[in-house]
Amino acid sequence: MFVLLSIFMTLPVILLAGSETPNAMAFAESAAISCGLGILGMATTYRKPRELKPRFMFVLTVSSWFIIALFSSLPFYLSDLGISAADAFFEGTSGITTTGATVLSGLDDMDRDLLIWRSILQWIGGIGIIGMFVAVLPFLRVGGMRLFATESSEWTDKALPRMKTLSRGLLVVYLAFSIIAVVTYYFSGMTLFDAFNHGLTSIATGGFSTSDLSMGKFNDLILMEATLFMIVGSLPFFLFVREMHGQHGVLFRDQQVRLFLAILFFVPLLLTLYRWMVSPVPFDPIHNYAATLFNVTSVVTTTGYASEDYSAWGPLAFVLFFFLMFVGGCSGSTAGGMKIFRFQLSLIILREQLMRLLHPRAVLTRNYNGRAVSDEIISSMIAYTFIFLLCLLLITIALAAMQLDFVTALSGALTSLTNVGPGLGDIIGPAGNFGPLPDAAKWVLSVGMLMGRLEILSVVIVLSPAFWRS
């Protein structure tokens, strides 16, 4: 992974060949450090293949994301930005976890090599997240993919060929959508530079932009295209692979996909009607619906783009956007959040409990997407929800202890754990950034982003004393 990361570090300089690359030395030094440590690690730890036990995979998964985030921050730290280690690590972590929160301002005039590196980070983070959710976490019995792709959830001789086929298919689909996004943006009026950057970060549901205005710099047509690409990035990529292999219709038969699309239909419609009712000035329904749909989609998909300051749309919008931060996309996508399926399973449990109160002796079955839902999956979901809320509480308290106001502390903690990007309020809202926060808060939020990306439980397991004793 270090060697691969070092190769990606050379891309900003290569892509800008013939143009000014003021941070070429920073990228060269970062690539040399990463590549050198990678080669040293391979040379000193080479041994015959060994069985990958869950204990090894937990350590590998958690440590690799933390260390890759650290090395991804090197170009920022060594560049001419002159930012602190906390700022550099925050930016690198936000990129690799596809969160989209930033400490940087003046993006319109920033060195292009750094802007490209931010976008590349989110792109490789997106494909890394898909691979982790489809291949690694089911093996570790973490996450929700066991509900959707059980035929590729065990690392056995029988499943490995299927997993390799699935991995190739995921990469092909991810590349294809990325190229389509770049080309579409370019022919809709973006410069090639802007199209390339936003194409990468849209499919990765990352949200890094090349302007302080984010997507507010562009017209309604581009906003609608970005909305479509964010939705694509938040759908289960393994279902795209199945569609590609002839299983037509599986995407829209999936329960989480249907609920996800329903949310993105009804919530923007409700908010547009609300904005129309409270607007003190003449209201353009088409433009405002486009803006509302775009910003709601950006938050639900945890992309983090913004076309305007939606926290100023009124109390209802403020509250709705806060709760939309919890939702997230579908399992097996690049999106963060709690994921749609967990809310659906909660409704199934609620219905089951109500039926048991009415019919104590009834024999009830739990089915989701045509499959039985085991008690183990329900227990895992309940454990995840509890640890998520506990982490939200602890991070909020830690930020409040650093003299941050309630809205900033709570929305900052939530946006880091759900990998949304911007928070709410005057400081870290869609019109601001995380730069004014103290360095200690940036370290805490960086850890929160990584925990949220790793489904929290995998980090908690590695940090628990019992993991190392047993």
N, C-alpha and C positions, 0 to 999 in steps of 0.2 A: 504493500500500500504506500509506503514511503517513496519507493521508486516511481510508482504511477503518479503520485502527487507531484513529484519533482518534474515529471514530463509535462503535466498540466501547467506547472509554474512557468514553463518556457513559452506557452501559447500566447499570452498577451504581447510579448515582444515579437514573436513570429507573425501574428496576425496584423500587427502594426508596422511590419517591415516597410521601410521607406518613409515612415512617418516619425514624428518625434516621440521617443520613449524615455522620458527623463528618469524613470525608475528601473531602467534595464539592469543596473548593477544590483539593486535590491532583489530583483527576481532571480538574477544569476546566483547571488549568494544564498538565497533561500532554497533554490533548486539544488545547489551543491551540498548544502547541509542535509536536506531531506534525502537526496540520493546517496550521499556518503553513509549516513546512518542506516539506510535501508540495506545497502550492500554489506556493510559491516555486520548488521544483524543476521543476514542470510548466511554469511560466511562463518560466523561464530556459533550459530545455533542449528546448522544443517544436520539433519538426522533422517533416518528412514521414516516413511509415513507412519503415523500412529493413529489410533482410533480417537475421533473427536468426541470426548465425553462432554456432558452438559456443563460440568464445572469449568473445563477449558474454554468452552464456547461463551459462557457468561463473562469470564474475565476478558477474553479476546474482543467480544462485542463492545463491552463498556469501555475498556481501556483504549481500543482503537478509535472510537469516536472522540473521546476526550483528547487523545494525543494528536489526531488529525486536525482537530479544531485548533490546537496549540500551534502546530506547524503551518496551518493555513493563515495564521495571523502574522507570520514572519514578513511577508512582503509589505504589509501595512506598517509594521513597526520599523522596518529598515528603510522605508521610503522617505521622501522629503516632506511628508505630512507633519512630522514632528509630534506625533501623538504618543500617549503613554502606553505602557504595556497593557493596562486594563482596557483602554480604548481599542487597541489592536486585537486583543483576545476577544473582546465583545463583538467586533466587526467580523472576525474570522468565524466565530461560533455562530453568529446570526446567519452567515452565508452558508456554512456547511450543513446547518440544521434547517435551512430554507425558511428561517423565521422572518427576515426582512426588516427587523429593527436596526436602526443605524445610529451611530454617534457622529457621523460626518455631515457637514453642510457645505454649501457652495459646490454642489455636484455639477452644475452646468459648466463650471470653469475648471473642474478637477482634471488631473492627468488621465488621459484615456486608458492607459495601461492598467491603472488601478480600478477604473470602472469596469473594464473587461474582466479583471480578476474577480471582482465581486460577483459578476454574472456567472462566470465559469464555476465558481465555488458553489453557487446555488444549483447549477445544472448537475454537477457531479454529486452533490448532496441529494438531489432528487432521485437519481437512479440508484444511489446507495440505499436510500430509504426504502424504495420499492423492493430491492433485492433483500434487504434485511427483513421486511415484513413477510415476504413470500417464502424465503428459504431458511432464515435463521431463527426468527422468533417462534414459529410453529414448532421447530425442533426443541426449543427451550420451554415450550408450553406456556409462552407469554404472548399476549395480543389476541386478536380475534380471527386470524387467518385460518385457524383450525375449523372454523365454521364454513369457510368458503373454498379451501383448496386442500382438503385432507389427502388427496392422492399424491401430493408433493410435500407433505409435512413431516415425513420421516426420512432420515438419512440411511436408507437401506440400499442394498445392491439392486433391488427391484425398482426403487423410487429414483435412484440417481440418474438413469437415462432420461426419465421424464423431467427431472429438475433441470438437467442441462438443456433440454429442448425448450422448457419454459423460460429459462434464463436468456437464451438466444432470442426467443420471441419477444420478451420484455424489452431487451435492448433495441431490437429492430423497431418496435412500436414507439418507444421513447424517442429514438432518433428521428423517425418519420414525422411524428407530431412536432418536434422541435424545428425541423426544416420547414414544415408547412407554416408554422407560426412566423418564422423569420421572413419567409417569402411573402406571406399575406400582409404583414406589417409594412414591408418595403413597398409593395404595390399600392398600399393605402395611403402613402404619403410620408412615412417615416424615412429618415436617412438610413443608409445601410448600417451605420454604427448603432443608431437607436434600435433599428429592427433586430439586429443581432442580439443585443443585450436584452431587450424586452422579450424576444422570442424564447431565449433560454430561461429567463426568470418566470415567464407565464406558465409554461408547461411544468416547471419545477414547483409551481405555486410558492415562489420565493418572495417576490415583491420588490427586490432591489431595482431602482430606476437610475436613469442618467440625469435626472433633473430634480431639484428641490421641490418642484411642483408635482412630482411623481407622474401619474398618467393624466393629470389635469392640464398638462401641456398640449394634449392632443384632442382631436375632434371626436364627435359622438360615434362615428363609424368605427374608429379605432377602439373606442371604449367597448363597443358591442363585440368586436372581434376579440378583445382581451377577455371579456366576460366568457365567451365561448371557450377560449383556450384554458382559462382558469377552471371551468367546469370539467373539461377533458382531463386536466391534470388531477382532479379530485375524484375521478371515477376509478374503479378497480382495474388496474392495467392487465391483470391476468385474464379478465373477461375480454379485453380487446384481443389478447392472444388466442383465446378460445374462438372468438368470432373469426379471426384470421384463419383458423384451422377448420372452418366449416360449420361450427356450432352456432348458427345464426339465431339471433334473438335472445341469447343468454344475458346480454347486458341489460336490456330493459325488463327482463323477467326477474331480475334481482331485487329483493325487497328494499335493501338499503339504497339502491340507485333510485328507485321510485320515490321513496320518502325524501331523499336528498333533492331531487328535482322539484318535488312538490313544495318544499320549503323555499326554494329559489324562485318559485312562481308566485306564491301567496304573500310572502313577507314584503318584497319590493312593491307589490300592488297595494298592500295595506299602507306602507310608508308613503307612497306617492299620494294616495288619497288624503292621508293625514297632513302632508306638507301643503297640499292644495287648500285644505280647510283653514290652516293657520297662517298661510302666506299673506303678508300685508301688501305685496306688490303683485302685478300681473304675473300669472303662472303659465309657463310653457310646459304643457303636460308631456310632450314627446321628449324634450331635452331632459326634464326632471326625472321622468321614468328611466331614461337611459342612465343618468347619473346614479339614481337610487339602486337600480338593478346591478350596476357595476360595483358600487361600494358594498352593498349587501353580499354579493358574490365574493368579493375580495376578503371580507371578514369571515364568512362561513367557510370558505375554502382555505382560510389561514394564509392567504397570499400576502396581504399587507399593502397592496397598492391603494392609492386614494386619488380621487379626482377633485375633491374639495373637502372642507372640514365638516364631516358629517356629524361631529359632536355638537355643532351649532344649529342643528335642524330642529331642535326642540326637545322637551323632556321625554316624550315617547320614543323618539329616535335614539336618544342617549341611552335609555334603559334597554331598548331592543338590541342595540349594538353590543352592549355589555353582555347580555345573555347569549347573543349569537357567537361570541368568542368561544363559548364552551363547545359548540356543536362540532365543527370540523367536517372533513369530507368522509369518503368511504374507506373502509379498510382495504389495504393493498394499493393505495394511491400515494401521491407525494404530499398530500395534505396532512396537517396536524390535527389538533383538537381531540376531543373525547371519542370521536367517531360516531357515525349515525347508528351503527348496529347496537351500540350499548344502550342508547335510548329506546330502541325497539325491544331489546331484551328486557329492559326495565318495565315496559308496558306489558309484555308477556307475563312477567312475574306478578305485576299488579293485578292483571286479569285473573291469574291463577289463584291469588290470595282471596280476591273477592268471590270467586266461584266456590272456594273451600268454605268460606263463611256461610254461603247459601246452601251448599251441598257438601257437608263434611265427609261423606262417604264416597264421594264421586272419584272416579279414576281419571285423572287429567293427564294429558300429554303435552309436552312443549315441542313445538315445531317451528323452525325458522328456515326459510328458503327450501322447504321440503325435506329438511333433515331434523332429526331429533336433537334437542339441546340437552346435553348432559349436566348433571349437578356440578361437575368439575368446572365447566365453562361459566356457569352461573356464579359459583364461588369466586372464580378468578375475576369476573366482572365486578362483583361487590367489593373485593379486595382492592382492585384498581381504583374504583370510585372513592373508597375511603382514603387511600393513600394520596390520591390526587387532591382531595379537599384538605387533607392534613398538610400537604406540602404548600398548597395555596395559602393556608392560614399562617404557616411558619414563615414563608417568604414575605407575605404582607407585613407581618409583625417586624421582621428584620428590616424591611425598607422603611417602615414607620419609625423605627428606632434611629434611623439616619436622618430624621427630621423631614421626611417626605410627607406631603399631605395625603389624606385618605384615598382620594380618587387616583392619584398617581401611584401610591403604594399598591392598592388593590388591583387596578387595571394592569400595572406593570408586572405584578406577580402572575396574573392570569394570562397575559399575552405571552409571557416567556414560557409558561408550562404548556400552553396550547400552540405555541409557535405561530402566532398570528402576525406579529410585527408591531405596528403602532398600538399604543394604548389609548386612554381617554384623558381628557383634561388639557390644560394649557401647555404643559411641559412636554409630555410624551404622546400627545394626541396626533391625529393625522396632519396637523399643521406644524408640529414640532419634531423633536428627535430626542434621543437619549443622551446626547452630549452633555447637557447641564448637570446630570446626576453625578453624585460623588463616585470616586473609583470603587469604593467598597460595594456600592449598589450595583455597579456594572459587573463585578465578579460574581455577586449573588445571582443576578439575572442570567449571566452566562451559564452558570451551573444549572439554573432552572430550565434554560432552553435545551440543554443536553439531556436533562432528566425527562423532559416532556417528549423529546424526540425518541428516546429509548423506552417509551412506555412506562417510565418511572419504576415499575416493579423490578426490572432487570438491574437497575442501579441500586435499589434498596437491598436486593438479595446479595449483591457483591459487597456492599458495605456492612452487612450484618455479621456479627461475630460467629454465629452458627455456621455460616458458609465456610469459614476458615478452620473451624474446629472439626467439622465432620469429615 
